[in-house]
Amino acid sequence: MVDQQRPRRSCLAVPGSSQKMIDKARTLPADQVFLDLEDACAPLAKPDARKTIVASLNEGDWGNRTRVVRVNDWTTEWTYRDVTEVVEGAGANLDCIMLPKVQTPEQVVALDFLITQIEKTMGYEVGKIGIEAQIENALGLNNVNAIATASPRVETIIFGPADFMASINMKSLVVGEQPPGYDVGDAYHYILMRILMAARAHDKQAIDGPYLQIRDVEGYKRVAGRSAALGFDGKWVLHPGQIDAANEVFSPKQDDYDHAENILDAYEYFTSEAGGKRGAVMLGDEMIDEASRKMALVISGKGRAAGMSRSNVWTPPED
């Protein structure tokens, strides 16, 4: 079965036509690497890129990174060959297929059907390969709830800002920054929240899209910080220099992680027989209860996914 909670703080985009960049990606500390057959791959390069991707997935050491291939969208003539060649050739070493420009749930269902047929034909475990759905226009956003539930394979909902900005006639050429004239608030807040609500309502991950000013790391952190503050799980990176920034922004602070783990330990103890079966207690100067536990689970989950270790451990009071 698919893994809905793979770490995806940093999702590195790599052109599927570049063996050099693919080899480099294996050495970088990105949580996820997606090999791109869509925008980063010229039309004439796509057939050979499929072969390069298959060989790279089968022969390279990807460690614990989530391995994804972005195929072309269903309105093109390339999609079915992308899926069949990649999944037939490297399905055993592939975690997810990313489908761009998803507009309707039927497009996800079609991809699910095709992957399932290939898995059965090749003898792969049926249902193991996940789907990442990329929302890149107004129709896709309007249908995002139905898209999130279109298949059990769906693991993530991704915001694709560049195509989305073009689709709604946004007056900007700078992807990720506020459009000129929008001087109060965040022009992307509604879009991000719609994606986040659909993801959380259906136990999926929400991933923010790229920031194209690849050498402006502080700008990347600032923009990533907005989606991280809302609750997004990660963001695309287009350059190795953005990876550490993404991993930092989408990981809890050490103090917050320690505090969350301590809340969980303390609440488990105080609600037990030994702790007095209490539902609301004081942890230092803070009252904690079931709501506190749920909030702490979010932070601890992100910290554990990031491989964090506790710097202090709460111990029950002595009798």
C-alpha positions in Angstrom: 0.0 0.0 0.0 1.0 3.6 -0.5 2.8 5.6 2.2 0.8 8.7 2.9 3.4 10.2 5.3 6.7 10.0 3.5 9.0 12.9 4.5 8.7 15.6 1.8 10.2 18.8 3.4 12.4 19.3 0.3 11.1 18.0 -3.1 14.0 18.3 -5.6 13.1 18.8 -9.3 15.6 17.1 -11.7 15.4 17.1 -15.5 14.9 13.5 -16.6 17.1 14.1 -19.6 20.2 15.0 -17.6 22.2 12.1 -16.3 24.6 14.4 -14.7 21.9 16.1 -12.6 20.3 12.8 -11.7 23.6 11.4 -10.5 24.1 14.6 -8.4 20.6 14.4 -6.9 21.5 11.0 -5.3 24.2 12.8 -3.2 22.0 15.6 -1.9 20.0 15.7 1.3 16.6 16.2 -0.3 13.7 14.2 1.2 12.2 13.6 -2.3 13.6 13.7 -5.8 11.3 13.8 -8.8 12.7 13.1 -12.2 10.9 15.4 -14.6 9.5 14.4 -18.0 7.3 17.5 -18.3 8.4 21.1 -18.4 12.1 20.5 -17.6 12.4 18.0 -20.5 12.2 19.2 -24.2 9.7 17.4 -26.5 12.5 15.9 -28.6 14.3 14.7 -25.5 11.4 12.9 -23.8 11.8 9.4 -25.5 15.4 9.1 -24.4 14.7 10.7 -21.0 12.3 7.9 -20.2 15.1 5.4 -20.8 17.5 7.5 -18.7 15.0 7.6 -15.8 14.3 3.9 -15.9 18.0 3.0 -15.8 18.7 5.6 -13.1 15.9 4.3 -10.8 17.1 0.7 -11.2 20.8 1.2 -11.0 21.4 4.1 -8.6 21.5 4.1 -4.8 18.7 6.5 -3.7 19.0 5.8 0.0 15.8 6.8 1.9 14.8 9.5 -0.6 11.2 9.3 -2.0 11.6 8.5 -5.8 9.0 10.2 -8.0 8.6 10.7 -11.8 6.6 13.6 -13.1 4.9 12.6 -16.3 3.2 14.8 -18.9 -0.4 15.8 -18.4 -3.3 14.0 -20.0 -3.9 16.7 -22.6 -0.6 15.8 -24.3 0.4 12.9 -26.5 3.2 11.7 -24.2 1.4 10.7 -21.0 0.6 7.1 -21.7 4.1 6.3 -23.0 5.6 8.1 -20.0 3.6 6.0 -17.6 4.0 2.6 -19.3 7.7 2.9 -20.0 8.6 4.2 -16.6 6.4 1.9 -14.5 7.0 -1.2 -16.6 10.7 -0.6 -16.5 11.3 0.6 -13.0 8.0 0.1 -11.0 9.8 -1.9 -8.4 12.1 1.1 -7.6 9.5 3.9 -7.9 7.5 5.4 -5.1 5.1 7.8 -6.9 4.0 9.2 -10.2 3.4 12.9 -10.2 0.6 14.0 -12.5 0.7 17.7 -13.5 -2.2 20.0 -14.4 -4.8 17.9 -12.8 -8.2 19.4 -13.5 -10.7 16.7 -12.7 -10.9 13.5 -10.5 -11.4 11.5 -13.7 -7.8 12.3 -14.7 -6.5 10.7 -11.5 -8.8 7.7 -11.9 -7.4 7.2 -15.4 -3.8 7.2 -14.1 -4.8 4.8 -11.4 -6.3 2.4 -13.9 -3.2 2.5 -16.1 -0.8 1.9 -13.2 -2.9 -0.9 -11.9 -2.9 -2.7 -15.3 0.9 -2.4 -15.5 1.4 -3.6 -12.0 -0.7 -6.7 -12.7 1.0 -7.3 -16.0 4.5 -7.0 -14.5 3.8 -8.8 -11.3 4.3 -5.8 -9.1 2.5 -5.3 -5.8 -0.8 -3.7 -6.8 -1.4 -0.3 -5.2 2.2 0.3 -4.0 2.9 3.2 -6.4 1.4 6.5 -5.1 0.1 9.5 -7.1 1.0 13.1 -6.5 -1.6 15.5 -7.9 -0.5 18.9 -9.0 -3.1 21.7 -9.0 -2.2 24.3 -11.6 -5.3 26.1 -12.7 -8.7 27.4 -11.5 -10.7 24.2 -12.5 -8.3 22.0 -10.7 -8.6 24.1 -7.5 -12.4 24.1 -7.8 -12.2 20.2 -7.9 -9.4 19.8 -5.4 -11.6 17.9 -2.9 -12.8 15.4 -5.5 -9.2 15.1 -6.8 -7.9 14.3 -3.3 -10.3 11.3 -3.0 -10.2 10.1 -6.6 -7.9 7.2 -5.8 -6.4 5.6 -2.7 -3.0 6.1 -4.4 -3.2 9.9 -3.9 -0.5 10.9 -1.4 0.0 14.6 -2.0 -1.7 17.7 -3.4 0.8 20.1 -4.9 0.5 23.8 -5.7 1.9 24.6 -9.2 2.2 28.4 -9.0 3.6 29.3 -12.4 0.9 27.8 -14.6 -1.8 28.7 -12.0 -0.7 32.4 -12.2 -1.0 32.3 -15.9 -4.4 30.5 -15.8 -6.0 33.2 -13.7 -4.3 36.1 -15.6 -2.3 37.2 -12.5 -0.2 40.3 -13.3 3.2 39.0 -12.4 6.2 37.3 -13.9 7.9 36.5 -10.6 6.8 33.1 -9.4 6.4 32.9 -5.7 6.4 36.6 -5.0 3.3 38.9 -4.6 2.0 40.4 -7.8 2.6 44.1 -8.3 -0.2 46.2 -6.8 -1.1 43.6 -4.2 0.2 45.4 -1.2 -1.9 44.0 1.7 -2.0 40.3 2.6 -0.9 37.3 0.6 -2.3 36.8 -3.0 -1.8 33.1 -2.7 -3.4 32.6 0.7 -6.8 31.4 -0.6 -5.2 28.9 -3.0 -2.8 27.5 -0.4 -5.6 27.1 2.1 -8.0 25.4 -0.3 -5.2 22.9 -1.1 -4.3 22.4 2.6 -8.0 21.9 3.6 -8.5 19.3 0.9 -5.3 17.5 1.9 -6.0 17.5 5.7 -9.6 16.5 5.2 -8.5 13.4 3.5 -5.2 12.6 5.2 -3.0 13.7 2.4 0.2 15.8 2.4 0.2 19.4 1.1 3.3 20.5 -0.9 4.1 24.1 -2.0 5.5 24.7 -5.4 8.8 26.3 -6.6 10.5 29.6 -5.9 12.3 30.5 -9.2 14.8 33.0 -7.9 17.1 30.1 -7.1 20.0 32.1 -5.7 17.8 34.2 -3.3 17.8 31.7 -0.4 16.5 34.3 2.1 13.6 35.0 -0.3 13.0 31.2 -0.5 12.9 31.0 3.3 10.5 33.9 3.5 8.0 32.4 1.0 8.4 28.9 2.3 7.8 30.2 5.8 4.3 31.3 4.9 3.2 27.8 3.7 5.0 26.1 6.5 3.2 28.4 9.0 -0.1 27.3 7.6 0.8 23.6 8.0 2.2 22.6 4.6 4.5 19.5 4.7 7.2 20.7 2.2 8.1 22.7 -0.8 9.8 22.2 -4.1 13.5 23.0 -4.6 15.0 23.8 -8.0 18.6 24.1 -6.9 20.8 22.3 -4.3 21.2 25.7 -2.5 17.5 25.6 -1.6 17.5 22.1 0.0 18.9 23.0 3.4 16.5 26.0 3.6 13.5 23.8 2.9 14.6 21.1 5.4 15.0 23.8 8.1 11.8 25.7 7.4 9.6 22.6 7.3 11.2 21.0 10.4 10.2 22.0 14.0 12.5 24.0 16.1 14.4 21.8 18.5 12.7 23.4 21.5 9.3 22.9 19.9 10.0 19.3 19.1 11.3 18.6 22.7 8.2 20.3 24.1 5.8 18.3 21.9 7.4 15.0 22.9 7.3 16.0 26.5 3.6 16.8 26.2 2.9 13.4 24.8 4.8 11.6 27.5 3.3 13.7 30.3 -0.3 13.3 29.0 0.1 9.6 28.6 1.3 9.3 32.1 -1.3 11.5 33.8 -4.2 9.9 32.0 -3.0 6.4 33.1 -3.8 4.6 36.3 -0.4 5.4 37.8 -0.8 9.1 36.9 -4.2 9.5 38.5 -6.4 9.1 35.4 -6.5 12.9 35.0 -7.6 14.6 31.7 -6.2 18.0 32.3 -3.0 18.7 34.2 -0.2 21.2 34.5 3.1 20.7 32.7 5.3 23.4 34.2 3.3 26.6 33.8 1.1 25.2 31.0 -2.2 23.3 31.2 -2.3 20.3 28.8 -5.3 18.2 27.8 -6.5 16.1 24.8 -6.3 19.1 22.5 -2.7 19.7 23.6 -2.0 16.1 22.7 -3.3 16.4 19.2 -1.3 19.6 18.6 1.8 17.9 20.0 1.3 14.9 17.7 1.6 17.2 14.7 4.9 18.7 15.8 6.4 15.4 17.0 5.4 13.7 13.7 7.2 16.3 11.7 10.2 16.1 13.9 10.4 12.3 13.8 10.0 12.4 10.0 12.9 14.8 9.9 15.0 12.4 12.0 15.2 14.7 15.0 16.4 13.6 18.4 15.3 14.9 21.7 17.6 17.1 23.7 15.6 16.6 27.0 13.2 14.0 28.2 10.3 14.6 30.6 10.1 12.2 33.6 7.1 11.5 35.9 7.1 13.3 39.3 8.3 11.2 42.2 5.6 10.2 44.7 
